[in-house]
Amino acid sequence: MEFGWKDPDTSLKTELRVRTKINSQYRRAEDKQLFAYEMVVPTDHIWYCSVDLSAIADNAVRATVLKQLQQLLKPGLRWLGKTKTRADVAIIKPDPGIPASIKSNASMQDDCWIVTLQSPAILYNPYEMNETSGAAQLEANYKAVWKQLSNNNLELSHYFAGQSLAGGFYTHRRFRSSNPADYYPFLLTNAGSVFVLKSAAGPDAQQYIDDWLKQGLPLPDWAKSKYARNGHEGDHWENCPYIRQNGYGEIAVNLDHQIKKLKEGEDCHAIESLVD
């Protein structure tokens, strides 16, 4: 997953299901309401995840939260996903036999940090772009985002990134229902995108890198404002699904092979070489 999570491999069975919406009054299929979705069948697989409680500063409170989480998960999880499956859950200590996360080298290398998105993230502001916008506007927008996220401690040198739209009927009704007539999908920067950051005038550049590695990237200020609703900012779980608490904005920093290329003489401007 060095450049984003891999697609399910052949060991994961997938299934295509086709459904149609049913008219509850007449008990028949609705016209023009056929839909399909492909899903991973979770049967007979063990799924690993990590839980980060570092945002809870008080040790006593953190211990209480962990105990409550253990009690909550003891019966397992039910009604997960479209298949309404169930899962047994066990909270365990890190196991050497479990594949580790991608190893990051958090310290600055060759006067830069090479940040690779491991999961999609909301970054630049699409409302400042339109169909006439080009590469210069996109770069300026990304530069402004990294500057704001780091409180002027980091600046974007250059990048290699892809974007995609995410949304649909459910997401719109669930998170954007305050404007039911206007449909705007979320614009994500794709997993695998690489950003080369340099230290600016601020003294706390390394601290921001360390925090992002532990907790993921926060939503930019424009998104907190744009997606605000019901008395909460846009990064509240009720207002936006693409927040770091849900696993979005995970990063890796200075991957081993990227550092190797730097030591072999590639500088931070050889972005294609650092991605390959």
C-alpha positions in Angstrom: 0.0 0.0 0.0 3.0 2.3 -0.5 1.1 4.3 -3.0 -2.4 3.7 -1.7 -4.2 0.6 -0.7 -4.0 -2.2 -3.2 -7.1 -3.5 -5.0 -8.5 -6.8 -3.5 -6.2 -9.6 -4.7 -7.4 -13.0 -6.0 -7.7 -14.3 -2.4 -10.6 -12.0 -1.8 -13.9 -13.2 -3.4 -16.0 -10.5 -5.0 -19.6 -10.6 -5.9 -21.8 -8.6 -8.2 -25.4 -8.0 -7.0 -28.2 -6.4 -9.1 -31.2 -5.0 -7.3 -34.3 -2.9 -8.1 -36.2 -0.4 -5.9 -39.6 -1.7 -4.8 -42.7 0.4 -4.6 -43.9 -0.2 -1.0 -47.5 0.9 -1.9 -48.0 -1.3 -5.0 -45.5 -4.0 -4.0 -43.8 -4.1 -7.4 -40.6 -2.9 -8.9 -40.2 0.8 -9.6 -39.6 1.9 -13.2 -36.0 2.8 -14.1 -34.7 2.0 -10.6 -32.3 -0.9 -11.3 -28.9 -0.7 -9.7 -25.9 -2.9 -9.2 -22.9 -3.0 -6.9 -19.8 -5.1 -6.6 -18.6 -6.0 -3.1 -15.9 -8.0 -1.3 -17.3 -11.1 0.4 -15.9 -11.1 3.9 -16.4 -14.7 4.7 -13.5 -16.6 6.3 -11.1 -13.7 6.4 -9.4 -11.9 9.2 -9.4 -8.1 8.9 -6.8 -6.0 10.8 -7.1 -2.4 11.8 -5.5 0.0 14.3 -7.2 2.2 16.9 -5.5 5.5 17.7 -6.3 7.0 21.1 -3.4 9.4 21.2 -5.8 12.4 20.9 -6.9 11.7 24.4 -4.3 13.5 26.4 -5.3 12.3 29.9 -4.0 8.8 30.7 -6.8 8.0 33.1 -9.5 9.1 30.5 -7.7 7.1 27.8 -7.7 4.0 29.9 -11.5 4.5 30.6 -12.2 4.9 26.9 -10.2 1.8 26.1 -12.2 -0.2 28.6 -15.4 1.1 27.2 -14.3 0.2 23.7 -13.5 -3.3 24.8 -16.9 -3.7 26.4 -18.6 -2.3 23.3 -16.8 -4.7 20.9 -17.0 -7.8 23.1 -20.3 -9.1 21.6 -18.8 -8.4 18.1 -20.2 -6.2 15.3 -23.5 -6.7 13.5 -25.2 -5.6 10.4 -22.0 -4.4 8.6 -22.2 -3.1 5.1 -24.6 -4.0 2.3 -24.5 -7.7 3.2 -25.5 -7.1 6.8 -22.7 -9.4 7.9 -21.4 -9.9 11.5 -17.9 -10.0 12.8 -16.2 -11.2 15.9 -13.8 -8.6 17.3 -10.7 -8.9 19.5 -8.4 -6.1 20.7 -4.9 -7.3 20.7 -1.4 -5.9 21.1 0.8 -5.5 18.0 1.8 -8.9 16.7 5.1 -9.4 14.8 3.3 -11.9 12.6 0.9 -9.3 11.3 2.1 -7.3 8.3 3.2 -3.9 9.6 2.2 -0.6 8.2 4.5 1.0 5.7 7.6 2.2 7.4 8.1 5.9 7.4 11.2 8.0 8.1 9.7 11.0 9.7 12.9 13.1 9.9 13.7 15.6 7.1 15.7 14.1 4.3 17.7 16.3 1.8 15.8 19.3 3.1 12.4 17.9 2.4 9.7 15.5 3.4 8.1 13.2 0.8 4.5 12.7 1.8 2.6 9.8 0.2 -1.2 9.5 0.7 -2.1 6.0 1.9 -5.9 6.7 1.7 -7.9 9.4 -0.1 -8.1 12.9 1.4 -10.0 16.1 1.1 -7.4 18.7 0.3 -7.8 21.5 -2.2 -11.0 23.6 -2.6 -12.9 22.7 -5.7 -15.2 25.7 -5.3 -12.2 27.9 -6.3 -11.8 25.9 -9.5 -13.9 25.6 -12.7 -13.8 24.1 -16.1 -11.3 26.8 -17.3 -8.8 26.1 -14.4 -5.5 24.7 -15.4 -2.3 23.3 -13.8 -1.2 26.6 -12.4 -4.5 27.1 -10.4 -4.4 23.5 -9.2 -0.8 23.9 -7.9 -1.6 27.2 -6.3 -4.6 25.6 -4.5 -2.5 22.7 -3.2 0.2 25.1 -2.0 -2.4 27.1 -0.1 -3.8 24.0 1.5 -0.4 22.7 2.8 0.5 26.1 4.0 -2.8 26.4 6.0 -2.6 22.8 7.4 0.9 23.4 8.7 0.2 26.9 10.0 2.8 28.3 7.6 5.5 25.8 8.8 5.6 23.8 5.6 5.5 24.8 1.9 4.8 22.6 -1.1 7.7 22.3 -3.5 6.1 20.0 -6.1 3.7 17.1 -6.3 2.3 14.2 -8.3 -1.4 13.7 -7.6 -4.7 12.4 -8.9 -8.2 13.4 -8.1 -11.6 11.7 -8.1 -15.2 12.5 -7.3 -17.1 10.6 -4.5 -20.7 10.8 -3.6 -24.0 9.3 -4.8 -27.6 9.4 -3.6 -27.1 8.0 -0.1 -24.0 10.2 0.6 -25.9 13.3 -0.6 -28.9 12.6 1.6 -26.9 11.6 4.6 -24.3 14.5 4.6 -25.6 17.2 2.4 -29.4 17.2 3.0 -29.4 20.9 4.0 -29.3 21.6 0.2 -31.4 18.8 -1.2 -31.8 20.4 -4.6 -28.1 21.0 -5.2 -25.9 17.9 -5.7 -22.2 18.4 -5.2 -20.0 15.3 -4.9 -16.9 15.4 -2.6 -13.6 15.9 -4.5 -10.9 13.7 -3.2 -7.1 13.6 -3.7 -6.4 9.9 -4.5 -4.4 7.5 -2.4 -0.9 7.2 -3.9 -0.5 10.9 -4.5 2.9 12.3 -3.5 3.7 15.8 -2.2 7.2 17.1 -1.6 7.2 19.5 1.3 9.9 21.8 2.5 10.3 23.7 5.8 9.1 27.3 5.7 9.9 30.0 8.2 8.1 28.3 11.1 10.0 26.3 13.7 7.4 23.5 14.1 7.5 21.8 10.7 8.7 18.4 12.1 5.9 18.4 14.7 3.3 18.7 12.1 4.8 15.8 10.1 4.8 13.7 13.3 1.2 14.6 14.2 0.0 13.7 10.7 1.7 10.4 10.8 0.0 9.5 14.0 -3.5 10.8 13.3 -3.8 11.5 9.6 -4.4 14.8 7.8 -7.1 17.1 9.2 -9.7 18.7 7.0 -8.6 22.1 5.7 -10.3 25.2 7.0 -12.3 25.7 3.9 -13.9 22.2 4.2 -14.6 22.8 7.9 -16.5 25.9 7.0 -18.2 24.6 3.7 -19.5 21.4 5.2 -20.6 22.9 8.6 -24.1 22.0 9.6 -26.3 21.7 12.6 -24.0 23.6 14.9 -20.9 21.5 14.1 -17.9 22.2 11.8 -17.4 20.3 8.6 -15.0 17.8 10.2 -17.7 16.4 12.5 -18.6 12.8 11.7 -22.2 13.8 11.1 -21.2 16.3 8.3 -18.5 14.6 6.3 -17.5 11.0 5.9 -14.0 11.7 4.6 -12.3 12.6 7.9 -9.2 11.2 9.5 -11.2 9.5 12.3 -12.6 7.3 9.5 -9.2 6.4 8.1 -9.0 9.1 5.4 -5.9 11.3 5.0 -3.5 8.5 6.2 0.1 9.3 5.1 3.5 7.7 4.8 6.6 9.9 4.9 10.0 9.4 3.2 9.6 5.8 2.2 12.7 3.7 2.1 13.0 3.5 -1.7 12.4 7.2 -2.0 15.2 7.9 0.5 17.4 5.4 -1.4 16.9 7.4 -4.6 17.8 10.6 -2.8 21.0 9.1 -1.5 21.8 7.9 -5.0 21.8 11.5 -6.2 18.2 12.2 -7.1 17.1 15.5 -5.5 13.6 16.3 -4.3 12.7 17.8 -7.7 12.8 14.4 -9.4 9.3 13.6 -8.5 8.7 11.0 -11.2 11.7 9.0 -9.9 10.5 9.3 -6.3 7.1 7.9 -7.3 8.3 5.0 -9.5 
